[in-house]
Amino acid sequence: MLATSPQFKENARRAMADPGLQKALTTAKGAFLQRRAAAVGRLPEFERLREIGRDIKNHAIANLDFYLETYATNVERAGGKVHWCSTPDEARAAVLKICRDAGARTVTKGKSMISEELGINDHLERHSIAPIETDLGEYIIQLRKETPSHIIAPAFHLNREDWEESFRQMHTDLPKDRVFHERRDLLTEARSRLRGKFLAADVGITGANFLIAETGSSVIVTNEGNGDLTQTLPRVHIALASIEKCVPTLEDATSLLRLLARSATGQDFSVYTTFSTGVRREGDLDGPQEYHVVLIDGGRSDMIGTEFQDMLRCIRCAACMNHCPVYGATGGHAYGWVYPGPMGAVLTPSLIGVEKSGHLPNASTFCGRCESVCPVKIPLPNLMRHWREREFERHLRPGALRTNLDIWAWFAKRPGLYRAATRLAIGTLGLFGRNKGAFRKLPLAGGWTEGRDLPVPQGGTFMAQYKKRQRAEALRR
């Protein structure tokens, strides 16, 4: 996927003018919010569990080298193989080699955002290997040649009529006039297409929600069961995972799982929570003959020890974007890369550089809802502020903005002059805004008044009103 984040403003304008997208965002978002609130309400210890989750991830990141080595040792003890990859190029090469060594012509895939980050599908297709997405949402967007717009609901941007239209266009051997009475009919049709693919695949690729150092296991959560079929039916299973997914113990993983489903989909637990450890053993009814874990750094180790280290706690639940007013208005594709919403506004600059994604940390109202719902208490607004500082320091922001900030800073360093200037500005706005209530157009404030009214100031400046109130309270005493 190309990094097109610098076009966020243009993307956002198009998204907000798209009636189909706006309908989909309105419909889908409400369900996520209600279900999460209900699930959290059923668990009195949820806030304490958030602290536990935060501490687990902090400890794992602080000792990541040790736990990754422990994990790799236990994977190999169970008959698997770990491929250490510093860059996306190395990871793509490792996946391709495994597939070629297996003689693979087709590969089934479970939903995996790290595979989107790596561009695995395009890479395999360029080398004559057909990747087949098996998650229902991923399946439909693969048919439409689109990218995910959400990290747990990849087709978040589509309405039911979009699904029906795509199925009619792509499944041409079925009657064109067939009727989809309910959503289950779409699922049934997709299942009929995918069943043979599961059986024929030479390699299965999944992501990993967690890697457990203690046991050498990878963990995936799904609600469709496609992940289980992807990793148990083919001869070869590849688990793709970034290094921060490693946690110390099985108990740590289960604690985080209690947070994950509640924060993501409002479930106590996902329908399928699957632990995979090594290759098929004697007496096992199913499982792969080869088990490979492709571990990707991709810039994450550079975040350790910086102000952005907290971002490595993320467990990819999407609660931040489900509650974000900016994401709710624009959808995920406006963000231009793999990870949208508040978590993407922090993670994307860390992975591809603030030069390519500087608009994203600015795509926030700083309302704080993302931090308040994050299951591992990542201070997302504060991290976005850090990226804004970096952007300013590197002179990446527009010249006019820098000039305006310099003018403001000059006045702010001179309190007497600052108070006089603000009194003059408030007085002038109050004079010109008499009987108006609000300004709909205002010179030098077009960015504000283009989308909203600017109320006419009532009374004096904040400091003047504050001092007036202090004097009144002193007199009352």
ZAMI-709978 format. One record per residue (C-alpha): x, y, z. Coordinates in Angstrom, 3 decimals. Layout:
N
+----------+----------+----------+
:        u :        v :        w :
+----------+----------+----------+
:        X :        Y :        Z :
...
+----------+----------+----------+
This chain:
477
+----------+----------+----------+
:        u :        v :        w :
+----------+----------+----------+
:    0.000 :    0.000 :    0.000 :
:    1.365 :    3.390 :   -0.957 :
:    1.899 :    6.031 :    1.683 :
:   -0.330 :    8.921 :    0.573 :
:   -0.840 :   10.556 :    3.942 :
:    0.207 :   14.059 :    2.781 :
:   -3.104 :   14.156 :    0.851 :
:   -5.197 :   13.682 :    3.989 :
:   -7.050 :   16.980 :    3.630 :
:   -8.020 :   16.251 :    0.027 :
:   -8.974 :   12.676 :    0.923 :
:  -11.079 :   13.922 :    3.839 :
:  -12.982 :   16.387 :    1.670 :
:  -13.836 :   13.652 :   -0.832 :
:  -14.846 :   11.277 :    1.942 :
:  -17.160 :   13.794 :    3.586 :
:  -18.846 :   14.448 :    0.232 :
:  -19.423 :   10.720 :   -0.440 :
:  -23.015 :    9.857 :    0.600 :
:  -22.444 :    6.093 :    0.428 :
:  -19.429 :    6.280 :    2.710 :
:  -21.215 :    8.592 :    5.146 :
:  -24.116 :    6.148 :    5.326 :
:  -21.770 :    3.236 :    6.040 :
:  -19.864 :    5.161 :    8.721 :
:  -23.055 :    6.180 :   10.500 :
:  -24.498 :    2.665 :   10.423 :
:  -21.409 :    0.747 :   11.513 :
:  -19.987 :    3.115 :   14.108 :
:  -23.018 :    3.129 :   16.391 :
:  -23.001 :   -0.635 :   16.778 :
:  -19.363 :   -0.700 :   17.881 :
:  -19.887 :    2.013 :   20.497 :
:  -22.998 :    0.457 :   22.012 :
:  -21.551 :   -3.044 :   22.183 :
:  -18.303 :   -1.883 :   23.788 :
:  -20.158 :    0.161 :   26.395 :
:  -22.367 :   -2.823 :   27.251 :
:  -19.407 :   -5.235 :   27.488 :
:  -17.423 :   -2.881 :   29.729 :
:  -20.482 :   -2.361 :   31.918 :
:  -20.682 :   -6.113 :   32.528 :
:  -17.120 :   -6.229 :   33.879 :
:  -16.691 :   -4.193 :   37.096 :
:  -12.925 :   -4.731 :   37.131 :
:  -12.408 :   -3.416 :   33.590 :
:  -10.465 :   -0.303 :   34.671 :
:   -8.174 :   -2.394 :   36.855 :
:   -7.719 :   -4.795 :   33.949 :
:   -6.638 :   -1.868 :   31.757 :
:   -3.867 :   -1.089 :   34.247 :
:   -2.803 :   -4.731 :   34.256 :
:   -2.719 :   -4.775 :   30.452 :
:   -0.650 :   -1.589 :   30.370 :
:    1.848 :   -3.021 :   32.854 :
:    2.139 :   -6.335 :   30.988 :
:    2.960 :   -4.578 :   27.735 :
:    5.360 :   -2.129 :   29.398 :
:    7.268 :   -4.991 :   30.998 :
:    7.385 :   -6.967 :   27.754 :
:    8.678 :   -3.981 :   25.765 :
:   11.289 :   -3.124 :   28.394 :
:   12.617 :   -6.687 :   28.150 :
:   11.729 :   -7.381 :   24.527 :
:   15.092 :   -8.824 :   23.509 :
:   14.910 :  -11.461 :   26.236 :
:   11.316 :  -12.474 :   25.518 :
:   11.822 :  -12.638 :   21.761 :
:   14.806 :  -14.938 :   22.195 :
:   12.821 :  -17.081 :   24.628 :
:    9.921 :  -17.199 :   22.190 :
:   12.155 :  -18.214 :   19.274 :
:   13.758 :  -20.975 :   21.327 :
:   10.367 :  -22.428 :   22.220 :
:    9.099 :  -22.193 :   18.635 :
:   12.068 :  -24.201 :   17.423 :
:   11.662 :  -26.677 :   20.285 :
:    8.128 :  -27.316 :   18.970 :
:    9.409 :  -27.959 :   15.441 :
:    8.885 :  -24.492 :   14.001 :
:   11.251 :  -21.973 :   12.489 :
:   11.618 :  -18.249 :   13.188 :
:   12.685 :  -15.819 :   10.457 :
:   14.116 :  -12.563 :   11.831 :
:   13.385 :   -9.657 :    9.473 :
:   14.571 :   -6.111 :   10.060 :
:   12.864 :   -4.573 :    7.029 :
:    9.708 :   -5.141 :    4.975 :
:   11.885 :   -6.264 :    2.050 :
:   13.425 :   -8.997 :    4.176 :
:    9.984 :  -10.138 :    5.356 :
:    8.567 :  -10.269 :    1.831 :
:   11.594 :  -12.255 :    0.677 :
:   11.201 :  -14.711 :    3.569 :
:    7.509 :  -15.307 :    2.828 :
:    8.184 :  -15.767 :   -0.890 :
:   10.991 :  -18.268 :   -0.250 :
:    8.824 :  -20.342 :    2.088 :
:    6.041 :  -20.419 :   -0.514 :
:    8.422 :  -21.331 :   -3.327 :
:   10.080 :  -24.075 :   -1.282 :
:    6.598 :  -25.499 :   -0.676 :
:    5.793 :  -25.365 :   -4.393 :
:    2.826 :  -23.129 :   -3.616 :
:    0.472 :  -21.956 :   -6.331 :
:   -2.265 :  -20.703 :   -4.036 :
:   -2.074 :  -19.256 :   -0.527 :
:   -5.011 :  -18.726 :    1.817 :
:   -4.781 :  -15.771 :    4.180 :
:   -6.423 :  -14.836 :    7.427 :
:   -6.920 :  -11.139 :    8.157 :
:   -3.590 :   -9.536 :    8.996 :
:   -2.748 :   -5.841 :    9.103 :
:    0.981 :   -6.604 :    9.086 :
:    0.505 :   -8.328 :    5.725 :
:   -1.077 :   -5.097 :    4.477 :
:    1.891 :   -3.150 :    5.830 :
:    4.232 :   -5.481 :    3.940 :
:    2.148 :   -5.598 :    0.739 :
:    2.315 :   -9.399 :    0.781 :
:   -0.564 :   -9.926 :   -1.670 :
:    0.963 :   -7.806 :   -4.416 :
:    4.374 :   -9.370 :   -3.837 :
:    3.055 :  -12.914 :   -4.172 :
:    0.987 :  -12.061 :   -7.244 :
:    4.034 :  -10.584 :   -8.970 :
:    5.696 :  -13.980 :   -8.505 :
:    2.749 :  -16.017 :   -9.859 :
:    1.373 :  -17.106 :   -6.487 :
:   -2.330 :  -16.390 :   -5.881 :
:   -3.214 :  -15.092 :   -2.401 :
:   -6.827 :  -15.644 :   -1.360 :
:   -8.301 :  -13.601 :    1.477 :
:  -10.639 :  -15.722 :    3.599 :
:  -11.971 :  -13.201 :    6.109 :
:  -15.356 :  -12.100 :    4.756 :
:  -14.505 :   -8.404 :    4.861 :
:  -11.075 :   -8.954 :    3.333 :
:  -12.624 :  -11.202 :    0.682 :
:  -15.023 :   -8.519 :   -0.546 :
:  -12.396 :   -5.780 :   -0.681 :
:  -10.033 :   -8.128 :   -2.542 :
:  -12.781 :   -8.639 :   -5.110 :
:  -13.155 :   -4.864 :   -5.356 :
:   -9.350 :   -4.336 :   -5.485 :
:   -9.518 :   -2.045 :   -2.459 :
:   -7.597 :   -1.824 :    0.791 :
:   -8.937 :   -2.155 :    4.354 :
:  -10.480 :    0.980 :    5.850 :
:  -10.479 :   -0.319 :    9.425 :
:   -8.137 :   -2.650 :   11.287 :
:  -10.771 :   -5.096 :   12.566 :
:  -13.616 :   -4.456 :   10.101 :
:  -11.811 :   -4.069 :    6.761 :
:  -15.017 :   -3.368 :    4.790 :
:  -16.233 :   -0.742 :    7.269 :
:  -16.714 :    1.695 :    4.376 :
:  -19.178 :   -0.481 :    2.430 :
:  -22.945 :   -0.817 :    2.587 :
:  -24.882 :   -4.005 :    1.966 :
:  -25.805 :   -2.860 :   -1.547 :
:  -22.072 :   -2.545 :   -2.336 :
:  -21.543 :   -6.157 :   -1.313 :
:  -24.449 :   -7.371 :   -3.416 :
:  -23.287 :   -5.427 :   -6.474 :
:  -19.737 :   -6.806 :   -6.198 :
:  -20.925 :  -10.386 :   -5.746 :
:  -23.107 :  -10.105 :   -8.857 :
:  -20.222 :   -8.657 :  -10.876 :
:  -17.588 :  -11.183 :   -9.750 :
:  -19.571 :  -14.409 :   -9.295 :
:  -20.710 :  -14.478 :  -12.911 :
:  -21.584 :  -18.191 :  -12.972 :
:  -24.536 :  -17.562 :  -10.634 :
:  -27.913 :  -16.156 :  -11.743 :
:  -27.780 :  -12.366 :  -12.003 :
:  -31.308 :  -12.008 :  -10.691 :
:  -30.671 :  -13.984 :   -7.487 :
:  -32.043 :  -12.328 :   -4.361 :
:  -30.049 :  -11.728 :   -1.185 :
:  -32.775 :  -11.808 :    1.430 :
:  -30.431 :  -11.197 :    4.365 :
:  -26.760 :  -10.865 :    5.210 :
:  -26.500 :  -14.588 :    5.794 :
:  -27.077 :  -15.116 :    2.055 :
:  -23.913 :  -13.136 :    1.324 :
:  -21.990 :  -15.225 :    3.836 :
:  -23.298 :  -18.458 :    2.326 :
:  -22.254 :  -17.418 :   -1.170 :
:  -18.768 :  -16.415 :    0.002 :
:  -18.415 :  -19.682 :    1.914 :
:  -19.288 :  -21.692 :   -1.188 :
:  -16.521 :  -19.870 :   -3.071 :
:  -13.899 :  -20.269 :   -0.361 :
:  -14.433 :  -23.875 :    0.740 :
:  -12.501 :  -25.334 :   -2.185 :
:   -9.754 :  -22.732 :   -1.760 :
:   -9.138 :  -23.833 :    1.828 :
:   -8.738 :  -27.444 :    0.717 :
:   -6.495 :  -26.667 :   -2.257 :
:   -4.119 :  -24.173 :   -0.647 :
:   -0.483 :  -25.160 :   -0.294 :
:    0.330 :  -22.498 :    2.304 :
:   -1.750 :  -20.638 :    4.882 :
:   -0.752 :  -17.192 :    6.153 :
:   -2.155 :  -15.635 :    9.314 :
:   -1.237 :  -12.742 :   11.517 :
:   -0.835 :  -13.020 :   15.266 :
:   -2.563 :  -11.048 :   17.979 :
:   -0.016 :  -12.239 :   20.521 :
:    3.175 :  -14.298 :   20.631 :
:    3.727 :  -16.128 :   23.924 :
:    7.369 :  -16.401 :   24.942 :
:    6.684 :  -19.034 :   27.603 :
:    5.227 :  -21.573 :   25.149 :
:    6.338 :  -20.454 :   21.682 :
:    2.676 :  -20.110 :   20.682 :
:    0.993 :  -17.638 :   18.353 :
:   -2.559 :  -16.504 :   19.097 :
:   -5.224 :  -15.356 :   16.658 :
:   -8.808 :  -14.246 :   17.300 :
:  -11.580 :  -14.421 :   14.695 :
:  -15.358 :  -14.572 :   14.575 :
:  -15.617 :  -16.635 :   11.383 :
:  -13.299 :  -19.596 :   11.882 :
:  -11.419 :  -18.816 :    8.680 :
:   -8.196 :  -18.354 :   10.626 :
:   -8.371 :  -21.908 :   11.954 :
:   -8.914 :  -23.349 :    8.463 :
:   -6.081 :  -21.210 :    7.115 :
:   -3.526 :  -22.507 :    9.583 :
:   -4.584 :  -26.149 :    9.979 :
:   -5.484 :  -27.379 :    6.472 :
:   -2.408 :  -26.384 :    4.375 :
:    0.867 :  -28.236 :    4.678 :
:    2.652 :  -25.013 :    5.638 :
:    1.556 :  -22.324 :    8.095 :
:    3.225 :  -18.900 :    8.122 :
:    2.504 :  -16.597 :   11.063 :
:    3.360 :  -12.958 :   10.339 :
:    3.944 :  -10.819 :   13.423 :
:    5.664 :   -7.597 :   14.394 :
:    8.074 :   -7.850 :   17.295 :
:    5.957 :   -5.960 :   19.852 :
:    3.298 :   -8.709 :   19.776 :
:    5.433 :  -10.802 :   22.144 :
:    4.216 :  -11.198 :   25.738 :
:    5.901 :  -13.166 :   28.533 :
:    3.384 :  -15.816 :   29.629 :
:    0.163 :  -17.595 :   28.806 :
:   -1.481 :  -15.810 :   31.729 :
:   -0.411 :  -12.444 :   30.310 :
:   -1.942 :  -13.322 :   26.944 :
:   -5.264 :  -14.331 :   28.483 :
:   -5.399 :  -11.105 :   30.509 :
:   -4.939 :   -9.089 :   27.319 :
:   -7.518 :  -11.213 :   25.510 :
:  -10.085 :  -10.163 :   28.133 :
:   -9.426 :   -6.571 :   27.069 :
:   -9.198 :   -7.157 :   23.332 :
:  -12.641 :   -8.477 :   22.402 :
:  -14.499 :   -6.151 :   24.773 :
:  -12.707 :   -3.128 :   23.344 :
:  -12.930 :   -4.246 :   19.718 :
:  -16.358 :   -5.757 :   19.156 :
:  -18.071 :   -5.654 :   22.535 :
:  -17.768 :   -9.426 :   23.046 :
:  -16.582 :  -11.056 :   26.225 :
:  -14.377 :  -13.212 :   24.003 :
:  -14.094 :  -13.651 :   20.249 :
:  -15.911 :  -16.680 :   18.829 :
:  -12.603 :  -18.351 :   17.945 :
:   -9.464 :  -17.813 :   20.010 :
:   -6.777 :  -20.135 :   18.676 :
:   -3.336 :  -20.960 :   20.079 :
:   -0.859 :  -22.536 :   17.639 :
:    2.336 :  -24.166 :   18.826 :
:    4.694 :  -25.724 :   16.301 :
:    4.031 :  -28.415 :   13.716 :
:    1.615 :  -31.327 :   13.730 :
:    2.674 :  -33.910 :   16.281 :
:    2.180 :  -37.653 :   16.184 :
:   -1.443 :  -38.360 :   16.980 :
:   -2.701 :  -34.891 :   15.987 :
:   -5.727 :  -34.964 :   13.697 :
:   -4.712 :  -31.853 :   11.807 :
:   -2.114 :  -29.113 :   11.680 :
:    0.726 :  -28.055 :    9.393 :
:    3.797 :  -30.073 :    8.541 :
:    5.819 :  -26.859 :    8.582 :
:    5.355 :  -23.901 :   10.933 :
:    7.140 :  -20.626 :   10.198 :
:    7.045 :  -17.378 :   12.147 :
:    8.159 :  -14.298 :   10.222 :
:    9.085 :  -11.682 :   12.834 :
:    9.153 :   -8.119 :   11.519 :
:   10.826 :   -5.104 :   13.067 :
:   10.112 :   -2.530 :   10.368 :
:   11.186 :    0.425 :   12.509 :
:    9.610 :   -0.630 :   15.790 :
:   12.875 :   -1.133 :   17.658 :
:   13.701 :    2.507 :   16.870 :
:   10.655 :    3.540 :   18.910 :
:   11.942 :    1.870 :   22.065 :
:   13.405 :    4.400 :   24.479 :
:   11.713 :    7.336 :   22.754 :
:    8.592 :    9.308 :   23.613 :
:    6.740 :    7.039 :   21.149 :
:    7.482 :    3.764 :   22.957 :
:    4.008 :    3.729 :   24.517 :
:    2.560 :    3.153 :   21.045 :
:    4.091 :   -0.332 :   21.063 :
:    1.524 :   -1.305 :   23.694 :
:   -1.235 :   -1.229 :   21.056 :
:   -3.200 :   -4.495 :   20.788 :
:   -5.030 :   -3.462 :   17.573 :
:   -8.549 :   -3.343 :   18.998 :
:   -9.616 :   -0.228 :   17.004 :
:  -11.493 :    1.284 :   19.958 :
:   -9.666 :    4.571 :   19.364 :
:  -10.896 :    4.906 :   15.782 :
:  -14.411 :    3.722 :   16.647 :
:  -14.694 :    6.651 :   19.085 :
:  -12.770 :    9.233 :   17.033 :
:  -14.883 :   12.057 :   15.549 :
:  -12.346 :   12.569 :   12.742 :
:  -12.343 :    8.916 :   11.701 :
:  -16.127 :    8.901 :   12.072 :
:  -16.381 :   11.719 :    9.521 :
:  -13.739 :   10.593 :    7.006 :
:  -13.366 :    6.816 :    7.294 :
:  -10.064 :    4.980 :    7.095 :
:   -8.985 :    5.439 :    3.482 :
:   -8.532 :    9.180 :    4.008 :
:   -5.501 :    8.407 :    6.197 :
:   -3.688 :    7.106 :    3.144 :
:   -1.781 :    4.170 :    4.612 :
:   -2.385 :    0.927 :    6.487 :
:   -3.287 :    2.224 :    9.952 :
:   -6.069 :    4.826 :   10.265 :
:   -7.524 :    6.744 :   13.178 :
:   -5.646 :    7.987 :   16.247 :
:   -3.412 :    4.919 :   16.497 :
:   -2.447 :    5.395 :   12.850 :
:   -1.779 :    9.084 :   13.424 :
:    0.955 :    8.030 :   15.875 :
:    2.181 :    4.742 :   14.382 :
:    2.357 :    5.789 :   10.721 :
:    4.901 :    8.615 :   11.237 :
:    6.949 :    6.199 :   13.365 :
:    7.129 :    3.650 :   10.552 :
:    7.270 :    5.702 :    7.339 :
:    8.437 :    9.097 :    8.633 :
:    6.696 :   12.306 :    9.584 :
:    7.806 :   13.780 :    6.249 :
:    5.342 :   11.474 :    4.485 :
:    2.595 :   11.534 :    7.084 :
:    2.735 :   14.904 :    8.802 :
:   -0.939 :   15.638 :    8.277 :
:   -2.041 :   12.667 :   10.367 :
:   -1.038 :   13.920 :   13.860 :
:   -2.918 :   17.103 :   12.975 :
:   -6.086 :   15.175 :   12.088 :
:   -7.370 :   15.261 :   15.651 :
:   -9.721 :   17.352 :   17.769 :
:   -7.743 :   16.327 :   20.884 :
:  -11.038 :   15.505 :   22.562 :
:   -9.253 :   12.676 :   24.390 :
:  -11.822 :    9.962 :   23.690 :
:   -9.176 :    7.737 :   22.098 :
:   -7.078 :    7.707 :   25.270 :
:  -10.111 :    7.212 :   27.491 :
:  -11.141 :    3.991 :   25.694 :
:   -7.703 :    2.540 :   24.900 :
:   -7.547 :   -0.821 :   26.720 :
:   -3.841 :   -0.409 :   27.494 :
:   -3.990 :    3.327 :   28.270 :
:   -1.851 :    4.682 :   25.433 :
:   -1.701 :    8.508 :   25.745 :
:   -2.545 :    9.020 :   22.077 :
:   -3.228 :   12.796 :   22.150 :
:    0.092 :   13.417 :   23.884 :
:    1.939 :   11.292 :   21.315 :
:    0.286 :   13.233 :   18.497 :
:    1.499 :   16.437 :   20.148 :
:    5.040 :   15.061 :   20.084 :
:    4.738 :   14.455 :   16.345 :
:    3.428 :   17.990 :   15.851 :
:    6.525 :   19.237 :   17.679 :
:    8.776 :   17.147 :   15.433 :
:    6.981 :   18.442 :   12.363 :
:    7.452 :   22.037 :   13.514 :
:   11.120 :   21.509 :   14.394 :
:   11.849 :   20.132 :   10.929 :
:   10.104 :   23.049 :    9.205 :
:    7.568 :   20.705 :    7.600 :
:    4.571 :   22.873 :    8.418 :
:    3.432 :   25.608 :    5.985 :
:    5.350 :   28.878 :    6.153 :
:    2.234 :   30.926 :    6.920 :
:    1.467 :   28.753 :    9.934 :
:    5.006 :   29.071 :   11.265 :
:    4.906 :   32.846 :   10.786 :
:    1.595 :   33.141 :   12.638 :
:    2.945 :   31.057 :   15.522 :
:    6.069 :   33.210 :   15.658 :
:    3.914 :   36.356 :   15.866 :
:    1.791 :   34.811 :   18.616 :
:    4.920 :   33.717 :   20.519 :
:    6.382 :   37.220 :   20.292 :
:    3.248 :   38.689 :   21.887 :
:    2.935 :   35.860 :   24.445 :
:    6.432 :   36.654 :   25.759 :
:    5.285 :   40.216 :   26.486 :
:    2.267 :   39.862 :   28.824 :
:    1.332 :   43.538 :   28.954 :
:    1.373 :   43.885 :   25.175 :
:   -0.403 :   40.544 :   24.776 :
:   -3.268 :   41.625 :   27.051 :
:   -3.568 :   44.948 :   25.219 :
:   -3.652 :   43.230 :   21.816 :
:   -6.277 :   40.706 :   22.882 :
:   -8.429 :   43.465 :   24.398 :
:   -8.253 :   45.315 :   21.095 :
:   -9.106 :   42.175 :   19.104 :
:  -12.042 :   41.235 :   21.351 :
:  -13.364 :   44.774 :   21.290 :
:  -13.122 :   44.986 :   17.502 :
:  -14.883 :   41.633 :   16.986 :
:  -17.588 :   42.636 :   19.459 :
:  -18.117 :   45.948 :   17.632 :
:  -18.371 :   44.429 :   14.156 :
:  -20.435 :   41.485 :   15.378 :
:  -23.191 :   43.473 :   17.032 :
:  -26.618 :   41.925 :   16.434 :
:  -25.070 :   39.081 :   14.434 :
:  -24.575 :   36.409 :   17.066 :
:  -21.864 :   34.727 :   15.002 :
:  -19.500 :   35.373 :   12.102 :
:  -20.017 :   33.197 :    9.027 :
:  -17.101 :   34.728 :    7.174 :
:  -14.121 :   36.384 :    8.782 :
:  -10.792 :   37.524 :    7.322 :
:   -7.797 :   35.444 :    8.485 :
:  -10.167 :   32.834 :    9.956 :
:  -11.409 :   31.146 :    6.791 :
:  -10.239 :   27.736 :    7.957 :
:  -12.619 :   28.008 :   10.902 :
:  -15.613 :   29.771 :    9.358 :
:  -15.605 :   27.586 :    6.243 :
:  -17.105 :   24.747 :    8.247 :
:  -18.612 :   26.410 :   11.315 :
:  -19.762 :   29.732 :   12.742 :
:  -17.496 :   31.802 :   14.997 :
:  -19.501 :   33.186 :   17.947 :
:  -19.249 :   36.915 :   18.574 :
:  -17.294 :   37.554 :   21.806 :
:  -19.442 :   38.311 :   24.823 :
:  -17.779 :   40.686 :   27.268 :
:  -14.029 :   41.139 :   27.625 :
:  -11.056 :   38.797 :   27.355 :
:  -10.771 :   35.687 :   29.514 :
:   -8.178 :   37.312 :   31.795 :
:  -10.303 :   40.464 :   32.188 :
:  -13.364 :   38.448 :   33.130 :
:  -11.316 :   36.268 :   35.480 :
:   -9.934 :   39.305 :   37.333 :
:  -13.406 :   40.838 :   37.494 :
:  -14.734 :   37.649 :   39.102 :
:  -11.832 :   37.566 :   41.573 :
:  -12.550 :   41.156 :   42.641 :
:  -16.255 :   40.373 :   43.094 :
:  -15.481 :   37.350 :   45.276 :
:  -13.028 :   39.418 :   47.340 :
:  -15.713 :   42.036 :   47.969 :
:  -18.193 :   39.354 :   49.070 :
:  -15.746 :   38.130 :   51.697 :
+----------+----------+----------+
